[in-house]
């Protein structure tokens, strides 16, 4: 007879929204458990089998009446576990047997969010096909009146001829007939508090600063995923690219560039109280 008392299953891969110390604590756990404890609750055994990818064992448990949507003490289900591990066959089986694709664990993470966090793309696609709700953008508001004035609907951005500007962060796009630069923050980073803070801080700063030596802020996508910051596009690239093309600068040009950079640094300090500490050529 199954006990109603919640039990906990521990694996190497934890919830995408679990606190950092939980991920640290789990590093000593193997992703595959060779021998399961005797007398283990069949519902917890289901989670271990999902972790190992044992589809046949899962079928036997489900056929015997084990609840496919059983939650352990952390609110995790077998589908959460399979999504973390990228077990596509197990995910398919659990979904066919009635697994709830949108159940949240104690931290609010769903199997879909876990699959995104661990970059299990086949599982992501499968869960989407079965009605998984995408993660809510961290800056999303419930009341339409609270949507920022700068908000751009993602359908306005055309990435058909997009090219990468920097390593995976910025790319070009077309917006209302002009070429723009777009900084992306994908769903896989929605659980990274440092990345979210950096994104919101940059967004707040760009709204404050208007200066010829600062790229012009045009708007942002904050109510859907991925989140984006849209700025003017600088076709000549950064200073490093410019120096590679032109070589050494004439003294008068070098002084002009230095003065422009100094004016910007002063503006940031006196207008926003910000000290720029990364004046390297590929960021100018």
C-alpha positions as CSV (number, residue, x, y, z in Angstrom):
1,X,0.0,0.0,0.0
2,X,1.4,3.4,-1.0
3,X,1.9,6.0,1.7
4,X,0.5,9.4,1.3
5,X,3.6,11.0,2.9
6,X,5.6,13.0,0.4
7,X,9.0,11.6,-0.3
8,X,12.0,13.2,-2.0
9,X,14.0,11.9,-5.0
10,X,17.5,13.3,-5.5
11,X,19.3,13.5,-8.8
12,X,22.2,15.3,-10.3
13,X,20.0,17.7,-12.3
14,X,17.8,19.8,-10.1
15,X,14.9,22.2,-10.8
16,X,15.7,25.1,-13.1
17,X,14.5,27.5,-10.3
18,X,16.0,25.7,-7.3
19,X,18.3,27.9,-5.2
20,X,22.0,27.8,-6.1
21,X,22.9,25.8,-2.9
22,X,20.5,23.1,-4.0
23,X,22.5,22.7,-7.3
24,X,25.7,22.6,-5.3
25,X,24.4,19.9,-2.9
26,X,23.3,17.7,-5.8
27,X,26.7,17.5,-7.5
28,X,27.6,14.4,-5.5
29,X,24.5,12.6,-6.9
30,X,24.9,10.4,-9.9
31,X,22.5,11.0,-12.8
32,X,21.9,7.2,-12.9
33,X,21.2,5.1,-9.9
34,X,22.3,1.5,-10.5
35,X,20.5,-0.1,-7.5
36,X,17.3,1.3,-6.0
37,X,16.7,1.0,-2.3
38,X,14.6,-2.0,-1.3
39,X,11.0,-1.2,-0.4
40,X,11.0,2.2,-2.2
41,X,7.6,3.8,-2.8
42,X,6.6,2.9,-6.3
43,X,5.8,6.5,-7.0
44,X,9.3,7.5,-6.1
45,X,10.6,4.6,-8.1
46,X,8.8,6.0,-11.1
47,X,10.9,9.1,-10.8
48,X,14.2,7.2,-10.6
49,X,13.2,5.1,-13.7
50,X,12.4,8.4,-15.5
51,X,15.8,9.6,-14.6
52,X,17.4,6.4,-15.9
53,X,15.3,6.3,-19.1
54,X,13.8,2.9,-18.3
55,X,10.6,3.0,-20.4
56,X,9.7,-0.6,-19.8
57,X,9.9,-0.3,-16.0
58,X,7.8,2.9,-16.2
59,X,5.1,1.1,-18.2
60,X,5.0,-1.7,-15.6
61,X,4.5,0.8,-12.8
62,X,1.9,2.8,-14.6
63,X,0.0,-0.4,-15.6
64,X,0.0,-1.3,-11.9
65,X,-1.8,1.9,-11.0
66,X,1.1,4.2,-10.0
67,X,0.1,7.9,-10.3
68,X,1.9,9.4,-13.3
69,X,1.5,12.9,-11.7
70,X,2.9,12.0,-8.3
71,X,4.8,14.9,-6.7
72,X,7.7,14.4,-4.3
73,X,8.3,16.7,-1.3
74,X,9.7,19.3,-3.7
75,X,6.7,19.1,-6.0
76,X,8.7,17.3,-8.7
77,X,7.2,14.8,-11.0
78,X,8.6,12.1,-13.2
79,X,8.0,14.4,-16.2
80,X,10.2,17.1,-14.5
81,X,13.0,14.5,-14.1
82,X,12.7,13.2,-17.7
83,X,12.7,16.8,-19.0
84,X,15.9,17.6,-17.0
85,X,17.7,14.5,-18.4
86,X,16.5,15.0,-22.0
87,X,14.8,11.6,-22.0
88,X,12.6,12.1,-25.1
89,X,11.2,8.6,-25.2
90,X,10.2,8.7,-21.5
91,X,8.6,12.2,-21.9
92,X,6.6,10.8,-24.8
93,X,5.5,7.8,-22.7
94,X,4.5,9.9,-19.7
95,X,2.6,12.4,-21.8
96,X,0.6,9.5,-23.5
97,X,-0.2,8.2,-20.0
98,X,-1.7,11.5,-18.9
99,X,1.3,13.4,-17.4
100,X,0.3,17.1,-16.7
101,X,2.7,19.2,-18.8
102,X,2.3,22.3,-16.8
103,X,2.6,21.1,-13.2
104,X,4.9,23.4,-11.1
105,X,7.4,22.3,-8.5
106,X,7.9,24.1,-5.2
107,X,10.0,26.8,-6.9
108,X,7.5,27.3,-9.7
109,X,9.4,25.5,-12.4
110,X,7.6,23.3,-15.0
111,X,9.0,20.5,-17.1
112,X,9.2,22.9,-20.0
113,X,11.2,25.4,-18.0
114,X,13.6,22.6,-16.9
115,X,14.0,21.4,-20.5
116,X,14.9,25.0,-21.6
117,X,17.3,25.4,-18.7
118,X,19.2,22.2,-19.6
119,X,18.9,22.9,-23.4
120,X,17.1,19.7,-24.2
121,X,15.7,20.9,-27.5
122,X,13.9,17.7,-28.6
123,X,12.1,17.6,-25.3
124,X,11.3,21.4,-25.6
125,X,9.6,20.8,-29.0
126,X,7.7,17.8,-27.7
127,X,6.3,19.6,-24.6
128,X,5.4,22.6,-26.8
129,X,3.3,20.2,-29.0
130,X,1.5,19.0,-25.9
131,X,0.5,22.5,-24.7
132,X,3.4,23.5,-22.5
133,X,3.1,27.2,-21.4
134,X,6.2,29.2,-22.1
135,X,8.0,30.7,-19.1
136,X,6.6,34.1,-18.2
137,X,9.1,36.9,-19.0
138,X,10.5,38.3,-15.7
139,X,9.3,41.8,-16.5
140,X,5.8,40.7,-17.6
141,X,3.0,42.8,-16.1
142,X,-0.6,41.6,-15.6
143,X,-2.3,45.0,-16.2
144,X,-2.1,46.3,-19.8
145,X,-1.9,49.8,-18.5
146,X,1.4,49.0,-16.8
147,X,3.0,48.0,-20.1
148,X,6.0,50.4,-20.6
149,X,5.6,53.1,-23.3
150,X,8.8,51.9,-24.9
151,X,7.4,48.3,-25.5
152,X,7.9,47.0,-29.0
153,X,5.7,44.0,-30.1
154,X,8.1,41.3,-31.3
155,X,6.1,40.9,-34.6
156,X,7.5,44.4,-35.6
157,X,11.0,43.0,-35.7
158,X,12.2,41.3,-38.8
159,X,15.2,39.0,-38.4
160,X,15.0,37.6,-41.9
161,X,18.4,39.1,-42.9
162,X,19.8,39.2,-39.3
163,X,23.5,38.9,-38.7
164,X,25.4,38.5,-35.4
165,X,27.0,41.6,-34.2
166,X,28.8,40.2,-31.1
167,X,29.1,36.7,-29.7
168,X,25.5,35.5,-29.4
169,X,24.3,38.6,-27.6
170,X,23.6,41.3,-30.2
171,X,22.2,40.8,-33.7
172,X,20.8,43.1,-36.4
173,X,17.1,43.3,-37.4
174,X,14.8,45.5,-39.3
175,X,12.2,47.6,-37.4
176,X,9.8,50.0,-39.1
177,X,12.0,50.2,-42.2
178,X,15.3,50.9,-40.4
179,X,18.1,48.6,-39.4
180,X,18.5,48.2,-35.7
181,X,20.7,46.3,-33.2
182,X,18.9,43.9,-30.9
183,X,20.2,42.5,-27.6
184,X,18.5,39.2,-26.7
185,X,17.8,37.6,-23.4
186,X,16.5,34.1,-24.0
187,X,14.3,31.9,-21.9
188,X,17.2,29.8,-20.8
189,X,18.5,32.8,-18.8
190,X,15.2,33.7,-17.1
191,X,16.3,31.8,-14.0
192,X,19.7,33.6,-13.8
193,X,19.1,36.5,-11.4
194,X,22.4,38.2,-12.3
195,X,21.6,38.2,-16.0
196,X,18.1,39.5,-15.4
197,X,19.5,42.3,-13.1
198,X,22.1,43.2,-15.7
199,X,19.4,43.4,-18.4
200,X,17.0,45.6,-16.3
201,X,19.9,47.8,-15.2
202,X,21.0,48.4,-18.8
203,X,17.4,49.1,-19.9
204,X,17.0,51.6,-17.1
205,X,20.3,53.3,-18.0
206,X,19.5,53.6,-21.7
207,X,16.3,55.3,-20.9
208,X,18.1,57.9,-18.8
209,X,21.0,58.7,-21.2
210,X,20.6,60.8,-24.4
211,X,24.0,61.8,-25.9
212,X,25.6,61.8,-29.3
213,X,28.3,59.4,-28.0
214,X,25.7,56.8,-26.7
215,X,23.8,54.5,-29.0
216,X,20.2,55.6,-29.1
217,X,17.7,53.5,-27.3
218,X,14.6,52.8,-29.4
219,X,12.6,50.4,-27.3
220,X,12.4,46.9,-25.8
221,X,10.5,43.7,-25.7
222,X,9.8,42.9,-22.0
223,X,6.3,41.2,-22.1
224,X,7.2,38.1,-24.1
225,X,10.1,35.8,-24.7
226,X,12.9,36.3,-25.6
227,X,13.3,39.7,-24.0
228,X,15.1,42.3,-26.2
229,X,16.7,45.7,-26.0
230,X,16.5,47.6,-29.4
231,X,19.0,50.3,-30.2
232,X,20.3,52.1,-33.2
233,X,22.6,50.1,-35.5
234,X,26.1,51.2,-36.0
235,X,27.2,49.8,-39.4
236,X,30.9,50.6,-38.9
237,X,31.1,48.3,-35.8
238,X,33.2,48.9,-32.6
239,X,36.5,50.6,-32.2
240,X,38.4,47.3,-32.4
241,X,36.9,46.5,-35.8
242,X,37.6,50.1,-36.9
243,X,41.3,49.8,-36.0
244,X,41.6,46.5,-37.8
245,X,40.3,48.1,-40.9
246,X,42.2,51.5,-40.7
247,X,45.3,50.6,-38.8
248,X,47.1,53.2,-36.7
249,X,45.2,56.5,-36.2
250,X,46.6,59.9,-36.9
251,X,47.3,61.8,-33.6
252,X,44.5,64.3,-34.3
253,X,41.9,61.5,-34.9
254,X,43.1,59.6,-31.8
255,X,42.7,62.7,-29.6
256,X,39.2,63.3,-31.0
257,X,38.2,59.7,-30.2
258,X,39.8,60.0,-26.7
259,X,37.8,63.2,-26.0
260,X,34.6,61.6,-27.2
261,X,35.2,58.7,-24.8
262,X,36.1,61.1,-21.9
263,X,32.9,63.1,-22.5
264,X,30.8,59.8,-22.3
265,X,32.6,58.7,-19.1
266,X,31.9,62.1,-17.5
267,X,28.2,62.0,-18.6
268,X,27.7,58.6,-17.1
269,X,29.3,59.6,-13.8
270,X,27.6,63.0,-13.4
271,X,24.2,62.1,-14.9
272,X,23.7,58.6,-13.6
273,X,26.5,58.0,-10.9
274,X,28.0,55.2,-13.0
275,X,31.7,54.6,-13.3
276,X,32.5,52.8,-16.6
277,X,35.1,50.1,-15.8
278,X,35.3,48.4,-19.2
279,X,36.7,50.8,-21.7
280,X,38.1,48.2,-24.1
281,X,38.1,48.7,-27.8
282,X,35.4,46.1,-28.6
283,X,32.9,47.9,-26.3
284,X,33.5,51.4,-27.7
